Amino acid sequence: MNDNRKKDPKNIKPELVKIVKSKTVFDQKINQLAFLITENQSQTKSILKQGFVGIALQNKELWKQNQELKEQLKILGDEVQFLIREAESLPYSNSFRGAR
């Protein structure tokens, strides 16, 4: 990396994106990111902190949505079991058992 890029914070974010989106092997990406961080510490740290905060917030929201979906799935499962029991108790349901 040349010295002009090192001093211009506008070049850091595109460089980070370029590294992350590249098809480079994971270990090489880590090395490239580590080099970029050491070369442009203050700007890169700030960008990375924002990224990690964003990921943490998304993770919290996804966890919450996952919990809600689990609750909905349990309710639906209970309702299906109830409907199965109800259907099996109907007198004509025996004639449909073979169709399942």
Order of alpha helices (4+ residues) and beta strands (2+ residues): alpha-alpha-alpha-alpha
